[in-house]
Amino acid sequence: MTIKKTNWKFVVFLTLLSLLVIPPTLAYADDDDEAEDIVENLGWVAVGAGIMANIPFIAMNKIRRYAIKTGSSTVQVAKQIRTVYKPILNFHIMLNSIGYFAGMTHGLLLSRHLDSISLSLAIVMSVMMISGLLLKYTSSRNSKIFGKLLHGQFGLVILLAALVVLHIVVGDD
């Protein structure tokens, strides 16, 4: 019996998810200051994963668009970028998924400190994650257009970054 490629991806996804959720939950059960530090570190994992996932992806897209706009010799650069697009996209998806689940676990384990900034951050993160999943895994033309419009909103990206900064500033009090 062979495992289909999609089933294999789902198994890897569930394994990564359990590796992110179970250890902090067990550590948090100790009710120790050290456990709270571990949960706080999950927030930093989310921030780091988000930065590392998005900067190369955004830079690559900006360079590609610039190369196409200017034309002539830079068209060759755009063609070369096309060859690395899929691996960078997969890197973007993987790290953002890790960051999302680390951030949500961080938020759930510290839910007793819930404030409006944290709740807004969770909502915006979920909207970005769901729209990204729609973009990647739906085949309907309309859902692709909707996912691209929502996921690619510059204002939503700025809002997400501002909420992360506010969450860090308010959380350090």
N, C-alpha and C positions, 0 to 999 in steps of 0.2 A: 504494500500500500504506500503510495507516495503522498507527500504533503504538498498541497497546492501552494503557490507562491503567496497568495493573499492570506492563507491560513498561517503560514510561517511568519509573515509580517505581524499578524495579530498576536501570535504567541510572543514574539520579541517585544511588542508594545506592552502586553500585559506583564511580562517579566520586568521590564524597565519601570513600569508603573508601581509594581509591588516593591521593587528595590527602593523606590523613592518614598513610598508611603509607610511601609512596615518598620524600618529602623527608627525613623523619628518618632513614630507612635510608641514604640517600645521604650525609647529613651525618655519620652515625655511622661510615661507612666511612672517613672521614678520620682516625680514631683521634686526635682532638685534644681538648683540654679544652673547646674551644668546642662540639664535637659533643656532649659529655656534658652541657653546659648546655642545648643544644637538646632533648635527650632528657628532661632534668629538667623543662624547661618544658612538655613534653607532659603530665607529671603534673599540673602546675598548670592546664593547659587542662582536664584531666579534672575536677579539683576545681571549678573555676569553672563549667564547663558543668553539673555535677551540682547545684551550689547554685542556679544561675539556672533550671534546669529544674524543680526540685522545690519551691522556696519558693512561687512563684505558684500552682502546681497544688494543693499541700497547703492553702494559704490559701483558695483558691476552694472546695475541697471542704468545709473546716471552716465557712466562711460559709454555704454552701448548706445543710449539715446543720443548722446553728443556726437558719437562717431557716425551714426546714421544721418543726423541733421547736417553735419558739415560736409559729408560726401567725400568724393575723390579718394585720396589714399587712406583715409580713416575708415572707409568701408571694409577694408581688410581687417582692421582691428575688431569691427563689429562681427565679422565672420568668425574670427578666432574666439571671441567671447562666447559665441553661440555654442562652441564645443565644450566649454566649462560651465555653461548655464545649469544643466541638469544636476551635476554634482553639488554645485553651490546651492541650488534650490533645495536639494535633499538635506544638505547641512543646515540650511535655514529652518526647514521643517523640523528636523530632529532636535536641534538645540532649543528652538522655541517651544516644542512640546515638553522637553525636559524642564525648561524655565517655567512654563505654565503650571505643570504639576507640582514642581517644587514651590512655586509661589502660592498655589491654592492650598497645598498641605501646610505651609507656613501660616496662611490665613486661618485655616480651620483649627489648627492647634492653638492659635492665639486669639480665637474668636471672642474670648472674654474681654479683649481690648478693642473690640470693633468700634470704629468711628466712621463718619461719612466719607472720609477720604479713602479708607481701606475698602469700604463697600463699593465705592465708585471705581476704584482700581480693579476690584474683582470683576465688576460688570464689564468694564472696557476690555480687560484681558479676555474674558469669555467671548465677547463680541468679535474680537480679533481672531481668536482661536476658531470659533465656529465659521466665520467667513473664510478663513484660510482653508478649513476642511472642506467647505463647499467648493471653493476654488479648485482644490486638488482632486477631490473624489466624486464630484458630480459630473454627469455627462450632458445634462440638459443645457442648451444654449442660454436660456434665460437665467438659470441658476449660476452659470459661469459668469455672465455679465453682472448679475447682482453681487456675486462674491468678489469680483474684481473691483467693482465700484466701491463696495464697502471696505474691503481689505486694503485697498490702495489709497484711502483717504488720508491726505497729509495732515489734516486737522485732527483726525483720530490718533495718528501717530504722535503728534505734538501733545495731545491731551494725555495719552498714555505715559509719555516721558515726564510730563509735568506732575501727574499723579504719583508716579514712582518717586520723584524728588520730594514732593510734599509728604508722602508716606514715610520716607526716610527721615526727613526733618522733624516731623511730628512724633514719630516713633522713638526718636533718641531722647526725648524729654524725660 
